[in-house]
């Protein structure tokens, strides 16, 4: 999880990302858990646009998440923070109402 939330969006010493399993179907997910609730008011997602590969561009939907949801577990239960369809952005910044989340 540290490689997903360390603030780096390019490969350095380690890959700073999460990769879905290519043989598994959709949907796939990643879950982050915190020992103590954290205050969230913005979520930044940076999708791999294959910008580092010397090859012809592939279809956009092959390398980036087009549809996704961001869910949160709060003291009051599960909450959908973001729901996106037909994403075309490499970097998606979502401002959300401040909320304390555990995962």
N, C-alpha and C positions, 0 to 999 in steps of 0.2 A: 504493500500500500504506500510506503514511503516514496516509491518511484512514481506514483500517480499524483501525489499531492505535494511534491517538493518544490513546485514553482517553476521547474524547468520544462520546456516544451520541445527540446531537441535532444538527440542522443548525446550523452557526454561519456563518462566512464561506464555508466549503466544506461540501459534504455529507460527513459522517463515516461512510461506509458503503460497502458493495458491493451492487450490484443485479444479480440474474440477468437474462439476456436473455429477454424475454417471448415471443419467437417460437421459441426453442430448447426442446427437450424436456428432460426430467429424466433423468438427473442433470446438474447443473451444479456447478462447483467454483470455488474460489478457492485459490490456493497462495501462501504467504508463504515467502520464502527469506531466510536470514541468512548473511552472509559468514563469521561464526564461529559455532560451535554455541552455543546459548543454553539455559539451564536452565529447564525448564518444570515447574511443579507445580500450576498452576491455569489453566483456560481459561474465559474469560467471553464468552458470546455474547449479544448483545442484538438481538432480532428486531424488525422494524418492525411495530407493531400498528396502523398507520394512526391513531395517537392524535392526530396533528396536523391531520387533515383534517376539515372541517365537513361530514360526510356520514353517512348511516346506516351502521352497522357492516356489513361484508361478512363472508362466511363466513370463519372463522378460517384455513382451509387456503389461502385465496387470497393471504394476505399474510405468512404465517410458515412457516418450515421445520418440517414435521411429523416427517420422518425425515432424519437426517443422521449422518455419521461424521466423526471427526477423526483423520486419519492423520499420522504423523510419520516423517521420514527421520532415522535415527540412524546412528552409526558401524557398528552391527550390521545395518542394513537397515531395511526398512519395518515400522512398528508401528502397530496400531490403538489409539489412546488412548481414544476414546469412540465408542460406537454407541448412537444414540437412535432409538426409534420412537414415534410418536404424541405428539410434543412438544406441550404446550399452554402452555408458559411463554414470556413475552416475554423474560425474562432467564434464561439457563441458565448456571449456574456448575458447572464440572466440576473436582473435585480429582482429580489423577492422580499416580501414583507419579513422583517426580522423575526426569526424563530429559533429557539433552542432545540437542537437535534442531538440524538445519540447515534443514529445511523442514517 
